[in-house]
Amino acid sequence: MLTFLCALLVVGIIILVSKLRRPNISTQRCVHIVVLGDLGRSPRMCNHAIEFEKHKFNVKLIGYAESKLGQKISNNQNIEISDLKSFPKLDDLPAVLVYGLKILWQFGTLIIRLCQLPKPDFICVQNPPSIPAILATLLIAKLRGARLIIDWHNYGYSMLALKHGFQHWIVHLCQRYEFFLGQLADINICVSNTFAKDLGVHMIKASVLYDKPTNLFHIPTIEEKHQIFMKMNTQYSYQSFQGRSNNSTRFTKEDETNNIVCLQDRPAILVSSTSWSEDENFQLLFDALKKYGSSEMNNLPSIVCIVTGKGPLKDQFIEQVERERDQYRHIEFCFPWLDADDYPLLLGCADIGVSLHQSSSGFDLPMKVVDMFAVGVPACSVEYDCIDELVKRDQNGIIFQDANDLCDRLQSLLHGFPNRCLKLNNLKSNLSTYRSKENWSKEWETVMKPLLHLESN
């Protein structure tokens, strides 16, 4: 009887595997792109989806459809959004048990979804989160005869270490898990040259695919700026953008000849985009702005500080700003979450961008700075190991050390705003030359096509 049951199990497994490996009826190649997170907050993976679709792939974009996606994704018939079911809230159970159950839930739902979809030629997974995404996609890739691509945005274990410290046993376990499974992937890509070198130390050969701007990012016209300012006031309901009349904003107006012009007494716009996680020290920006507002304002503008994004620490910092409102003289804040198609326009309206990303591993580069450069906005970035791969000092931006340094740099750049800020204008001029050479599609074709053995279109 036991022999019969074992034989039945083996036959069942063979039938299941043969079904999962069965070629698709369609001759079109297929790729599964996996994000164990919010798809709307994973622009690099969405950009992968667009490029695969351009190369005649049937694309399955798998993850949590929590935020609105851009029209290039949502209106594309060859890109299917495959929404994963979120883990239910279990507030009454111990945190360790909830974490374990969440991993099992994510592993199970991801495995089932990957089995339900058509057989892929490639599975491309974002890391982090590494647990259980890499293991689940590796198993299905082997089971279904697909090639696994790991896109290393950072190390999962280094993110975990922000909470537990690098000496914690679970961090060491995650580190071994990540490096071992990374060696088993067919293709590894990462976001910086420094990252690729470190992966190489751990016997993982990775190609560098730098983040580059897509065609969605451009330097907006004065008319586009006026429209998004109006939208921020009317649709998003931020009073910092409200003008003196119905057809004006805080920054622009329609003149007597129906042309849009910038107001000479407008405040400067400072923008920072964030995921509100532990590897970004927003207290640094807030301290710098407190000092900026308490200084002599001769030839310095007031600032509207726009911080976009979602994340676990957002509510905490908003509450802190509200409590300390009196300490921010000449500074106004707004904290929007924008539609994917509105974000590039508002970003392009900024006078200065600030990145507080310090990288838990020290190897990844902030995509928000790439976005800033794409719309012609100089970036002030906090210093860490590999940031100079992206930000060139006093060429396309500045690198600062601490809150005092950032304050001094802001005062230097904004002195004489809006017409006589020479340092800021020089950076913007440099960016126009830098930007013309940058393109995500060209970067993707240069790096990915040889790895995927794709023919030219």
Disulfide bonds with the S-S distance in Angstrom:
none
